[in-house]
Amino acid sequence: MKILVTGATGFLGFRLIQTLKFEGYEVIATGRNPIMAEKISQLGIPFAAGAVEDKEFLIQISQGAEAVIHTAGLSSPWGHYADFERSNVLGTEAVIAACLKNKIRRLVHVSTPSIYVIYGDREQVKESDPLPPQFINAYAATKFLAEEKIRAASAQGLETIMIRPRALIGKGDTVIVPRLLRAHQEGRLRIIGSGQNRVDLTAVSNVVDALLLCLHAPQEALNEAYNITNGQPVQLWEFLAEVFDQLGLSLNRKKIPYSLAFALASGMEALAKMDPQYKEPPLTRYSVTMLAKNQTLNIEKARLKLGYQPRQSLEEASEEFIRWWKQTHWL
């Protein structure tokens, strides 16, 4: 089975193509990171560098593919709306156009549970729960628009299926734990709120498992979105304290009230918007919410309709990350 993977130079995409190759699939990879592109080529996987929103490029490289797994997208708590729109909306439109042009049977799309987020607790959220009246940032807004494009494509005969994986961790993580480690090293990391908030995290290997299940999901499971987590909510700050400890670091236990952190983030965002360079501020309201509020998802739908069962525990995923980080980074 020949599969095109977009975003193959990213954290999830790279793990996915490694697994697909190991499982015997014929893989075509595309992405933008030249360093990761070299690693992909060393694996013996054909790689094509290009922009995900370039429709003609995608039409060309996807010829002969039976399925596309679309992991590419701009994911950040900060940035210009136009940049998110180009990557997440126009990119998804281009992927759909390539699928329809080349009569590709199935499109598996990686979305996000950020579309659920509000400035408060969200616990055991189901896919069918009402969405907030306003999305929390440009990333969430454009990923929702991408989902709408996917739903419309299913009406044109394309088999579609989407996942919403939350907070990926494991070897190769460049986002969640590394961001917090940088904040710690710069003396900026504090516990926000009570420090008792519970969150869902997801081992990247389990997300790869979910994508393979989507690739072969039966007809009755198609044209749906599925929450994906490890199904084992943890106290975020206790989890981070353990990771830091194993890296030889001590988590700063000083606390800052949520209301104060939120007010500081609001001020920092206002100043950042006046900056011609529009740089991400040290603190955003989104990041404050993610660090202080309960954020858990219900994954029963994925268990029942996809047969999804998390195989790697969070403890195993964090140990995998720690080994990799010690080998590749200087603390």
C-alpha atoms as a printed R data frame, in Angstrom:
    type eleno elety resid chain resno       x      y      z
1   ATOM     1    CA   MET     A     1   0.000  0.000  0.000
2   ATOM     2    CA   LYS     A     2   1.445  3.346 -1.087
3   ATOM     3    CA   ILE     A     3   0.935  6.238  1.349
4   ATOM     4    CA   LEU     A     4   1.807  9.926  1.182
5   ATOM     5    CA   VAL     A     5   2.598 11.503  4.544
6   ATOM     6    CA   THR     A     6   2.573 15.286  4.821
7   ATOM     7    CA   GLY     A     7   4.456 16.919  7.659
8   ATOM     8    CA   ALA     A     8   6.891 14.007  7.706
9   ATOM     9    CA   THR     A     9   9.679 16.181  9.107
10  ATOM    10    CA   GLY     A    10   7.635 16.942 12.240
11  ATOM    11    CA   PHE     A    11   7.552 15.093 15.562
12  ATOM    12    CA   LEU     A    12   4.507 12.960 14.757
13  ATOM    13    CA   GLY     A    13   5.138 12.674 11.026
14  ATOM    14    CA   PHE     A    14   8.666 11.342 11.459
15  ATOM    15    CA   ARG     A    15   7.583  8.702 13.962
16  ATOM    16    CA   LEU     A    16   4.759  7.748 11.626
17  ATOM    17    CA   ILE     A    17   6.898  7.198  8.537
18  ATOM    18    CA   GLN     A    18   9.391  5.128 10.535
19  ATOM    19    CA   THR     A    19   6.560  2.837 11.646
20  ATOM    20    CA   LEU     A    20   4.989  2.663  8.192
21  ATOM    21    CA   LYS     A    21   8.292  1.636  6.622
22  ATOM    22    CA   PHE     A    22   8.876 -0.971  9.330
23  ATOM    23    CA   GLU     A    23   5.379 -2.366  8.718
24  ATOM    24    CA   GLY     A    24   6.101 -2.759  5.000
25  ATOM    25    CA   TYR     A    25   4.186  0.171  3.525
26  ATOM    26    CA   GLU     A    26   5.495  2.106  0.538
27  ATOM    27    CA   VAL     A    27   5.920  5.639  1.850
28  ATOM    28    CA   ILE     A    28   6.314  9.016  0.183
29  ATOM    29    CA   ALA     A    29   7.262 11.788  2.597
30  ATOM    30    CA   THR     A    30   7.019 15.533  2.316
31  ATOM    31    CA   GLY     A    31   7.869 18.398  4.640
32  ATOM    32    CA   ARG     A    32  10.002 21.508  5.038
33  ATOM    33    CA   ASN     A    33  12.720 20.834  7.628
34  ATOM    34    CA   PRO     A    34  15.959 20.191  5.670
35  ATOM    35    CA   ILE     A    35  17.750 18.535  8.602
36  ATOM    36    CA   MET     A    36  14.930 16.031  9.111
37  ATOM    37    CA   ALA     A    37  14.667 15.594  5.336
38  ATOM    38    CA   GLU     A    38  18.224 14.264  5.330
39  ATOM    39    CA   LYS     A    39  17.357 11.798  8.098
40  ATOM    40    CA   ILE     A    40  14.333 10.625  6.131
41  ATOM    41    CA   SER     A    41  16.435 10.051  3.024
42  ATOM    42    CA   GLN     A    42  18.889  8.026  5.127
43  ATOM    43    CA   LEU     A    43  15.984  5.740  6.053
44  ATOM    44    CA   GLY     A    44  15.519  4.980  2.369
45  ATOM    45    CA   ILE     A    45  12.177  6.784  2.211
46  ATOM    46    CA   PRO     A    46  11.563  8.973 -0.866
47  ATOM    47    CA   PHE     A    47  11.301 12.606  0.205
48  ATOM    48    CA   ALA     A    48   9.940 15.609 -1.673
49  ATOM    49    CA   ALA     A    49  10.480 19.083 -0.244
50  ATOM    50    CA   GLY     A    50   7.631 21.490 -0.804
51  ATOM    51    CA   ALA     A    51   4.882 23.617  0.666
52  ATOM    52    CA   VAL     A    52   1.752 21.810  1.794
53  ATOM    53    CA   GLU     A    53  -0.416 24.560  0.296
54  ATOM    54    CA   ASP     A    54   1.127 24.010 -3.170
55  ATOM    55    CA   LYS     A    55  -1.642 22.075 -4.902
56  ATOM    56    CA   GLU     A    56   0.278 21.233 -8.077
57  ATOM    57    CA   PHE     A    57   3.215 19.953 -6.041
58  ATOM    58    CA   LEU     A    58   0.933 17.664 -4.021
59  ATOM    59    CA   ILE     A    59  -0.855 16.415 -7.117
60  ATOM    60    CA   GLN     A    60   2.493 15.455 -8.619
61  ATOM    61    CA   ILE     A    61   3.983 13.654 -5.616
62  ATOM    62    CA   SER     A    62   0.771 11.840 -4.628
63  ATOM    63    CA   GLN     A    63   0.307 10.048 -7.935
64  ATOM    64    CA   GLY     A    64  -0.222  6.348 -7.341
65  ATOM    65    CA   ALA     A    65  -0.901  6.731 -3.626
66  ATOM    66    CA   GLU     A    66  -3.826  4.835 -2.123
67  ATOM    67    CA   ALA     A    67  -4.029  7.000  0.986
68  ATOM    68    CA   VAL     A    68  -2.759 10.274  2.408
69  ATOM    69    CA   ILE     A    69  -2.044 10.874  6.086
70  ATOM    70    CA   HIS     A    70  -2.078 14.632  6.582
71  ATOM    71    CA   THR     A    71  -0.036 15.572  9.651
72  ATOM    72    CA   ALA     A    72   1.296 18.896  8.339
73  ATOM    73    CA   GLY     A    73   0.178 22.174  9.848
74  ATOM    74    CA   LEU     A    74   1.255 25.242 11.754
75  ATOM    75    CA   SER     A    75   0.896 24.618 15.489
76  ATOM    76    CA   SER     A    76   1.712 27.480 17.837
77  ATOM    77    CA   PRO     A    77   0.012 29.501 20.573
78  ATOM    78    CA   TRP     A    78   0.986 32.699 18.761
79  ATOM    79    CA   GLY     A    79   1.285 34.060 15.243
80  ATOM    80    CA   HIS     A    80  -0.418 35.900 12.413
81  ATOM    81    CA   TYR     A    81  -3.788 34.513 11.382
82  ATOM    82    CA   ALA     A    82  -2.733 34.536  7.716
83  ATOM    83    CA   ASP     A    83   0.146 32.153  8.445
84  ATOM    84    CA   PHE     A    84  -2.164 29.677 10.201
85  ATOM    85    CA   GLU     A    85  -4.715 29.994  7.423
86  ATOM    86    CA   ARG     A    86  -2.133 29.319  4.715
87  ATOM    87    CA   SER     A    87  -0.778 26.191  6.386
88  ATOM    88    CA   ASN     A    88  -3.857 24.733  8.057
89  ATOM    89    CA   VAL     A    89  -6.713 25.734  5.748
90  ATOM    90    CA   LEU     A    90  -5.155 26.244  2.322
91  ATOM    91    CA   GLY     A    91  -2.823 23.323  2.982
92  ATOM    92    CA   THR     A    92  -5.758 21.039  3.734
93  ATOM    93    CA   GLU     A    93  -7.575 22.285  0.631
94  ATOM    94    CA   ALA     A    94  -4.510 21.419 -1.459
95  ATOM    95    CA   VAL     A    95  -4.297 17.932  0.059
96  ATOM    96    CA   ILE     A    96  -7.976 17.328 -0.685
97  ATOM    97    CA   ALA     A    97  -7.544 18.574 -4.258
98  ATOM    98    CA   ALA     A    98  -4.642 16.158 -4.794
99  ATOM    99    CA   CYS     A    99  -6.673 13.267 -3.382
100 ATOM   100    CA   LEU     A   100  -9.624 13.996 -5.662
101 ATOM   101    CA   LYS     A   101  -7.456 14.624 -8.738
102 ATOM   102    CA   ASN     A   102  -5.522 11.370 -8.312
103 ATOM   103    CA   LYS     A   103  -8.537  9.349 -7.132
104 ATOM   104    CA   ILE     A   104  -6.856  8.534 -3.828
105 ATOM   105    CA   ARG     A   105  -9.170  6.386 -1.754
106 ATOM   106    CA   ARG     A   106  -8.653  7.643  1.802
107 ATOM   107    CA   LEU     A   107  -7.508 10.781  3.610
108 ATOM   108    CA   VAL     A   108  -6.541 10.549  7.282
109 ATOM   109    CA   HIS     A   109  -6.363 14.007  8.855
110 ATOM   110    CA   VAL     A   110  -4.663 15.054 12.083
111 ATOM   111    CA   SER     A   111  -6.693 17.772 13.777
112 ATOM   112    CA   THR     A   112  -6.501 19.062 17.354
113 ATOM   113    CA   PRO     A   113  -8.459 19.143 20.622
114 ATOM   114    CA   SER     A   114  -7.499 22.819 20.866
115 ATOM   115    CA   ILE     A   115 -10.881 23.461 19.252
116 ATOM   116    CA   TYR     A   116 -12.427 22.509 22.626
117 ATOM   117    CA   VAL     A   117 -10.337 24.872 24.735
118 ATOM   118    CA   ILE     A   118 -11.778 27.746 26.745
119 ATOM   119    CA   TYR     A   119 -10.204 29.888 29.447
120 ATOM   120    CA   GLY     A   120 -11.250 27.373 32.074
121 ATOM   121    CA   ASP     A   121 -11.537 23.666 32.890
122 ATOM   122    CA   ARG     A   122 -12.624 21.174 30.218
123 ATOM   123    CA   GLU     A   123 -12.995 17.642 31.548
124 ATOM   124    CA   GLN     A   124 -13.855 14.381 29.786
125 ATOM   125    CA   VAL     A   125 -14.766 16.255 26.612
126 ATOM   126    CA   LYS     A   126 -16.532 14.156 23.988
127 ATOM   127    CA   GLU     A   127 -16.358 14.727 20.254
128 ATOM   128    CA   SER     A   128 -20.084 15.490 20.259
129 ATOM   129    CA   ASP     A   129 -19.899 18.166 22.974
130 ATOM   130    CA   PRO     A   130 -20.703 21.739 21.878
131 ATOM   131    CA   LEU     A   131 -17.732 23.776 20.742
132 ATOM   132    CA   PRO     A   132 -16.978 27.153 22.333
133 ATOM   133    CA   PRO     A   133 -18.700 30.168 20.745
134 ATOM   134    CA   GLN     A   134 -15.267 31.585 19.953
135 ATOM   135    CA   PHE     A   135 -12.044 29.648 19.395
136 ATOM   136    CA   ILE     A   136  -9.203 30.393 21.762
137 ATOM   137    CA   ASN     A   137  -6.619 31.338 19.118
138 ATOM   138    CA   ALA     A   138  -5.835 31.343 15.405
139 ATOM   139    CA   TYR     A   139  -4.486 27.804 15.545
140 ATOM   140    CA   ALA     A   140  -7.748 26.376 16.896
141 ATOM   141    CA   ALA     A   141  -9.861 28.478 14.533
142 ATOM   142    CA   THR     A   142  -8.000 27.405 11.411
143 ATOM   143    CA   LYS     A   143  -7.834 23.745 12.424
144 ATOM   144    CA   PHE     A   144 -11.617 23.794 12.801
145 ATOM   145    CA   LEU     A   145 -11.938 25.301  9.315
146 ATOM   146    CA   ALA     A   146  -9.677 22.503  8.056
147 ATOM   147    CA   GLU     A   147 -12.053 19.964  9.608
148 ATOM   148    CA   GLU     A   148 -14.926 21.617  7.746
149 ATOM   149    CA   LYS     A   149 -13.001 21.202  4.485
150 ATOM   150    CA   ILE     A   150 -12.469 17.516  5.282
151 ATOM   151    CA   ARG     A   151 -16.180 16.994  5.967
152 ATOM   152    CA   ALA     A   152 -17.081 18.643  2.674
153 ATOM   153    CA   ALA     A   153 -14.621 16.388  0.828
154 ATOM   154    CA   SER     A   154 -16.328 13.272  2.164
155 ATOM   155    CA   ALA     A   155 -19.444 14.357  0.278
156 ATOM   156    CA   GLN     A   156 -17.382 14.205 -2.933
157 ATOM   157    CA   GLY     A   157 -16.637 10.511 -2.490
158 ATOM   158    CA   LEU     A   158 -13.340 10.733 -0.614
159 ATOM   159    CA   GLU     A   159 -13.068  8.459  2.423
160 ATOM   160    CA   THR     A   160 -12.084 10.712  5.308
161 ATOM   161    CA   ILE     A   161 -11.333 10.232  8.981
162 ATOM   162    CA   MET     A   162  -9.862 12.599 11.585
163 ATOM   163    CA   ILE     A   163  -8.119 12.334 14.929
164 ATOM   164    CA   ARG     A   164  -7.692 14.936 17.673
165 ATOM   165    CA   PRO     A   165  -4.629 13.818 19.675
166 ATOM   166    CA   ARG     A   166  -3.755 15.739 22.823
167 ATOM   167    CA   ALA     A   167  -0.310 16.813 24.057
168 ATOM   168    CA   LEU     A   168   2.124 14.384 22.415
169 ATOM   169    CA   ILE     A   169   5.229 13.283 24.312
170 ATOM   170    CA   GLY     A   170   8.079 10.879 23.621
171 ATOM   171    CA   LYS     A   171  11.385 10.669 21.800
172 ATOM   172    CA   GLY     A   172  11.719 13.555 19.382
173 ATOM   173    CA   ASP     A   173   9.364 15.926 21.203
174 ATOM   174    CA   THR     A   174  10.280 19.471 20.186
175 ATOM   175    CA   VAL     A   175   7.302 21.270 21.692
176 ATOM   176    CA   ILE     A   176   5.760 20.488 25.079
177 ATOM   177    CA   VAL     A   177   8.542 19.390 27.442
178 ATOM   178    CA   PRO     A   178  11.315 21.301 25.612
179 ATOM   179    CA   ARG     A   179   9.333 24.564 25.877
180 ATOM   180    CA   LEU     A   180   8.971 24.066 29.621
181 ATOM   181    CA   LEU     A   181  12.632 23.140 29.984
182 ATOM   182    CA   ARG     A   182  13.623 26.368 28.227
183 ATOM   183    CA   ALA     A   183  11.317 28.368 30.485
184 ATOM   184    CA   HIS     A   184  12.923 26.683 33.514
185 ATOM   185    CA   GLN     A   185  16.450 27.390 32.303
186 ATOM   186    CA   GLU     A   186  15.519 31.055 31.737
187 ATOM   187    CA   GLY     A   187  14.033 31.280 35.241
188 ATOM   188    CA   ARG     A   188  10.503 31.884 33.930
189 ATOM   189    CA   LEU     A   189   8.729 28.693 34.989
190 ATOM   190    CA   ARG     A   190   6.293 28.866 37.902
191 ATOM   191    CA   ILE     A   191   3.377 26.692 38.955
192 ATOM   192    CA   ILE     A   192   0.257 28.545 37.862
193 ATOM   193    CA   GLY     A   193  -2.809 28.182 40.049
194 ATOM   194    CA   SER     A   194  -3.176 25.386 42.586
195 ATOM   195    CA   GLY     A   195  -0.821 22.976 40.850
196 ATOM   196    CA   GLN     A   196  -3.482 20.263 41.172
197 ATOM   197    CA   ASN     A   197  -4.811 20.438 37.611
198 ATOM   198    CA   ARG     A   198  -5.196 17.156 35.756
199 ATOM   199    CA   VAL     A   199  -4.486 16.791 32.058
200 ATOM   200    CA   ASP     A   200  -4.413 14.146 29.379
201 ATOM   201    CA   LEU     A   201  -1.116 13.499 27.607
202 ATOM   202    CA   THR     A   202  -0.472 11.091 24.750
203 ATOM   203    CA   ALA     A   203   2.524  8.928 23.890
204 ATOM   204    CA   VAL     A   204   3.422  9.694 20.284
205 ATOM   205    CA   SER     A   205   3.630  5.957 19.554
206 ATOM   206    CA   ASN     A   206  -0.029  5.617 20.540
207 ATOM   207    CA   VAL     A   207  -0.983  8.373 18.100
208 ATOM   208    CA   VAL     A   208   0.859  6.462 15.382
209 ATOM   209    CA   ASP     A   209  -1.166  3.372 16.348
210 ATOM   210    CA   ALA     A   210  -4.355  5.424 16.026
211 ATOM   211    CA   LEU     A   211  -3.362  6.631 12.561
212 ATOM   212    CA   LEU     A   212  -2.769  3.066 11.390
213 ATOM   213    CA   LEU     A   213  -6.182  2.104 12.743
214 ATOM   214    CA   CYS     A   214  -7.675  4.998 10.771
215 ATOM   215    CA   LEU     A   215  -5.900  3.810  7.661
216 ATOM   216    CA   HIS     A   216  -7.834  0.535  7.809
217 ATOM   217    CA   ALA     A   217 -10.970  1.651  9.645
218 ATOM   218    CA   PRO     A   218 -14.249  0.108  8.422
219 ATOM   219    CA   GLN     A   219 -16.803  2.148  6.510
220 ATOM   220    CA   GLU     A   220 -18.971  2.706  9.569
221 ATOM   221    CA   ALA     A   221 -16.074  4.475 11.318
222 ATOM   222    CA   LEU     A   222 -15.358  6.908  8.472
223 ATOM   223    CA   ASN     A   223 -16.278 10.584  8.154
224 ATOM   224    CA   GLU     A   224 -15.837 11.018 11.906
225 ATOM   225    CA   ALA     A   225 -13.396 12.688 14.312
226 ATOM   226    CA   TYR     A   226 -11.834 10.838 17.254
227 ATOM   227    CA   ASN     A   227 -10.220 12.041 20.470
228 ATOM   228    CA   ILE     A   228  -6.897 10.337 21.133
229 ATOM   229    CA   THR     A   229  -5.079 10.340 24.494
230 ATOM   230    CA   ASN     A   230  -3.394  7.826 26.768
231 ATOM   231    CA   GLY     A   231  -6.594  7.561 28.772
232 ATOM   232    CA   GLN     A   232  -4.704  8.123 32.031
233 ATOM   233    CA   PRO     A   233  -5.047 11.754 33.219
234 ATOM   234    CA   VAL     A   234  -2.183 12.945 35.399
235 ATOM   235    CA   GLN     A   235  -1.505 15.882 37.686
236 ATOM   236    CA   LEU     A   236   0.492 18.018 35.285
237 ATOM   237    CA   TRP     A   237   2.927 19.544 37.759
238 ATOM   238    CA   GLU     A   238   3.689 16.248 39.508
239 ATOM   239    CA   PHE     A   239   4.362 14.682 36.118
240 ATOM   240    CA   LEU     A   240   6.690 17.539 35.172
241 ATOM   241    CA   ALA     A   241   8.460 17.380 38.543
242 ATOM   242    CA   GLU     A   242   9.274 13.715 37.913
243 ATOM   243    CA   VAL     A   243  10.583 14.437 34.406
244 ATOM   244    CA   PHE     A   244  12.697 17.318 35.670
245 ATOM   245    CA   ASP     A   245  14.052 15.177 38.512
246 ATOM   246    CA   GLN     A   246  15.175 12.468 36.091
247 ATOM   247    CA   LEU     A   247  16.940 15.145 34.063
248 ATOM   248    CA   GLY     A   248  18.779 16.308 37.166
249 ATOM   249    CA   LEU     A   249  16.705 19.467 37.497
250 ATOM   250    CA   SER     A   250  14.550 20.766 40.321
251 ATOM   251    CA   LEU     A   251  11.143 22.136 39.406
252 ATOM   252    CA   ASN     A   252  10.506 25.561 40.904
253 ATOM   253    CA   ARG     A   253   7.637 25.010 43.345
254 ATOM   254    CA   LYS     A   254   6.776 28.679 43.667
255 ATOM   255    CA   LYS     A   255   3.174 29.378 42.684
256 ATOM   256    CA   ILE     A   256   1.556 32.300 40.949
257 ATOM   257    CA   PRO     A   257  -2.234 32.814 41.149
258 ATOM   258    CA   TYR     A   258  -4.084 32.014 37.944
259 ATOM   259    CA   SER     A   259  -5.767 35.431 37.852
260 ATOM   260    CA   LEU     A   260  -2.408 37.193 38.104
261 ATOM   261    CA   ALA     A   261  -0.781 34.998 35.447
262 ATOM   262    CA   PHE     A   262  -3.754 35.537 33.129
263 ATOM   263    CA   ALA     A   263  -3.561 39.313 33.612
264 ATOM   264    CA   LEU     A   264   0.189 39.282 32.952
265 ATOM   265    CA   ALA     A   265  -0.327 37.215 29.803
266 ATOM   266    CA   SER     A   266  -3.019 39.612 28.578
267 ATOM   267    CA   GLY     A   267  -0.636 42.533 29.010
268 ATOM   268    CA   MET     A   268   2.214 40.717 27.301
269 ATOM   269    CA   GLU     A   269  -0.029 39.838 24.361
270 ATOM   270    CA   ALA     A   270  -1.121 43.471 24.009
271 ATOM   271    CA   LEU     A   271   2.500 44.621 23.917
272 ATOM   272    CA   ALA     A   272   3.468 41.881 21.454
273 ATOM   273    CA   LYS     A   273   0.708 42.954 19.072
274 ATOM   274    CA   MET     A   274   2.206 46.459 18.976
275 ATOM   275    CA   ASP     A   275   5.641 45.076 18.127
276 ATOM   276    CA   PRO     A   276   6.264 45.224 14.337
277 ATOM   277    CA   GLN     A   277   8.001 41.837 14.575
278 ATOM   278    CA   TYR     A   278   4.960 40.320 16.350
279 ATOM   279    CA   LYS     A   279   7.177 38.020 18.427
280 ATOM   280    CA   GLU     A   280   5.551 35.475 20.708
281 ATOM   281    CA   PRO     A   281   5.355 36.904 24.243
282 ATOM   282    CA   PRO     A   282   6.911 35.002 27.171
283 ATOM   283    CA   LEU     A   283   3.403 34.162 28.387
284 ATOM   284    CA   THR     A   284   0.095 33.830 26.532
285 ATOM   285    CA   ARG     A   285  -3.421 33.359 27.859
286 ATOM   286    CA   TYR     A   286  -3.527 30.033 26.029
287 ATOM   287    CA   SER     A   287  -0.363 28.751 27.721
288 ATOM   288    CA   VAL     A   288  -1.594 29.964 31.121
289 ATOM   289    CA   THR     A   289  -4.807 27.997 30.600
290 ATOM   290    CA   MET     A   290  -2.941 24.880 29.486
291 ATOM   291    CA   LEU     A   291  -0.706 25.014 32.565
292 ATOM   292    CA   ALA     A   292  -3.387 25.788 35.151
293 ATOM   293    CA   LYS     A   293  -6.695 24.214 34.154
294 ATOM   294    CA   ASN     A   294  -8.020 20.647 33.928
295 ATOM   295    CA   GLN     A   295  -7.862 19.446 30.322
296 ATOM   296    CA   THR     A   296  -9.060 15.874 29.750
297 ATOM   297    CA   LEU     A   297 -10.785 14.082 26.887
298 ATOM   298    CA   ASN     A   298 -13.141 11.129 26.599
299 ATOM   299    CA   ILE     A   299 -11.723  8.491 24.223
300 ATOM   300    CA   GLU     A   300 -14.529  5.912 24.371
301 ATOM   301    CA   LYS     A   301 -15.544  6.602 20.780
302 ATOM   302    CA   ALA     A   302 -12.043  5.737 19.528
303 ATOM   303    CA   ARG     A   303 -11.998  2.606 21.682
304 ATOM   304    CA   LEU     A   304 -15.368  1.413 20.388
305 ATOM   305    CA   LYS     A   305 -15.266  2.388 16.707
306 ATOM   306    CA   LEU     A   306 -11.540  2.148 15.933
307 ATOM   307    CA   GLY     A   307 -10.472 -0.481 18.448
308 ATOM   308    CA   TYR     A   308  -7.959  1.993 19.853
309 ATOM   309    CA   GLN     A   309  -6.117  0.900 22.996
310 ATOM   310    CA   PRO     A   310  -3.125  2.885 24.290
311 ATOM   311    CA   ARG     A   311  -0.155  0.508 24.306
312 ATOM   312    CA   GLN     A   312   2.638  2.698 25.654
313 ATOM   313    CA   SER     A   313   2.162  4.178 29.119
314 ATOM   314    CA   LEU     A   314   3.019  7.775 29.936
315 ATOM   315    CA   GLU     A   315   5.798  6.516 32.199
316 ATOM   316    CA   GLU     A   316   7.341  4.645 29.269
317 ATOM   317    CA   ALA     A   317   6.898  7.630 26.956
318 ATOM   318    CA   SER     A   318   8.540 10.017 29.429
319 ATOM   319    CA   GLU     A   319  11.432  7.592 29.988
320 ATOM   320    CA   GLU     A   320  11.862  7.401 26.215
321 ATOM   321    CA   PHE     A   321  11.955 11.199 26.016
322 ATOM   322    CA   ILE     A   322  14.431 11.484 28.896
323 ATOM   323    CA   ARG     A   323  16.860  8.968 27.346
324 ATOM   324    CA   TRP     A   324  16.694 10.773 24.013
325 ATOM   325    CA   TRP     A   325  17.060 14.234 25.563
326 ATOM   326    CA   LYS     A   326  20.121 13.202 27.558
327 ATOM   327    CA   GLN     A   327  21.725 11.785 24.410
328 ATOM   328    CA   THR     A   328  21.030 14.783 22.189
329 ATOM   329    CA   HIS     A   329  20.922 17.892 24.394
330 ATOM   330    CA   TRP     A   330  23.272 19.621 26.790
331 ATOM   331    CA   LEU     A   331  21.555 20.612 30.014
